[in-house]
Amino acid sequence: MTSDPDSLSTRSFSRLAALIEDYSGIAMPANKKTLMEGRLRRRARALGLPSLDDYCRALFEGGRLEGEVVHLIDAVTTNKTDFFREQGHFRFLTETALPGLMTAAPRAGLDRPFKVWSAACSIGAEPYSVAMVVNEFSSGIRGFRFSVLGTDISSEVLAIALEAIYPWDMITPFGDAMRRRYALRSRDPNRPCFRIAPVIRSKVQFARLNLMDDHYPLEDDWDVIFCRNILIYFERPVQFRVVERLVSHLRPGGYLFLGHSEGVAGFSLPLRPVAHSIFQKL
Ligand SMILES: C[S@@+](CC[C@H](N)C(=O)[O-])C[C@H]1O[C@@H](n2cnc3c(N)ncnc32)[C@H](O)[C@@H]1O
């Protein structure tokens, strides 16, 4: 045990790290100890526990594990995201992926809805960005239908995504046209924020899904799956299992978008690279 209430003993750290990795896939090597301590102080205080080791004991010996695990994962995950993050992906989506899928039978968007899944969507900037660019793309195409699903392990970020209200400084990547059409500015000068317009909100649904689950309770005919900036937190065998499951939910010819620093090199999967961190299912 450690006498510093703001530090975790080696044993407490290992127990929490094992739990986090097992539950969420997020690797917690020893060099993340300080980060974990910083993030868990708020949780320990919220529960009225005097030290981080007491927090750990409350989880493993005090019966609080089940109720607290969601908060624990929320506290240690990185939810950083932006609208239109990694711009090239959105260009590829509307300039290459969508036109291609619209000409394959049955035609995406026309004979059936065009379906995009944003796995690990954080506060919703990614699925809403997808919905905005697809809505722009399809505005002149009669009868075009599409839907976007955003999923995440964290119920806290999903609550924000559902509300679709964002601080004003997140508007920067919107161009003028997108801003005018899809961002409703708050009239409250004390709360500089904007809300995503109903025409876009109506296209996007949210659900909680842990990528570590053996089975994803979703259809297997997605046209496009975004799973960006989460694999980097997983060890390679976990990355493989997640990507393998995601690919099984893509229709042949569909696309998998990973984060710019993520890839599938060395994974034997029915995927061919088509652009930077974008893969098409064979
Ligand atoms: C850095 S954000 C990435 C958000 C978005 N994809 C982007 O690129 O902007 C990573 C998200 O992954 C979520 N996450 C972490 N572990 C997860 C898991 N096992 N299953 C699903 N989501 C997870 C976190 O809650 C967080 O919201």
The ligand as an ORCA input file, in Angstrom:
! r2SCAN-3c Opt
* xyz 0 1
  C     -10.447      9.013    -29.344
  S     -12.191      8.673    -29.442
  C     -12.382      8.544    -31.195
  C     -13.661      9.204    -31.671
  C     -13.862      9.226    -33.188
  N     -13.886      7.877    -33.737
  C     -12.809     10.061    -33.879
  O     -11.902      9.512    -34.509
  O     -12.855     11.281    -33.783
  C     -12.219      6.963    -28.910
  C     -13.591      6.498    -28.419
  O     -13.546      5.081    -28.267
  C     -14.385      4.723    -27.184
  N     -14.022      3.373    -26.739
  C     -12.989      3.000    -25.946
  N     -13.001      1.665    -25.771
  C     -14.049      1.193    -26.480
  C     -14.586     -0.101    -26.677
  N     -14.033     -1.178    -26.136
  N     -15.709     -0.217    -27.440
  C     -16.290      0.880    -28.000
  N     -15.821      2.121    -27.832
  C     -14.713      2.282    -27.098
  C     -14.138      5.813    -26.162
  O     -15.216      5.904    -25.242
  C     -13.994      7.053    -27.062
  O     -15.215      7.730    -27.169
*
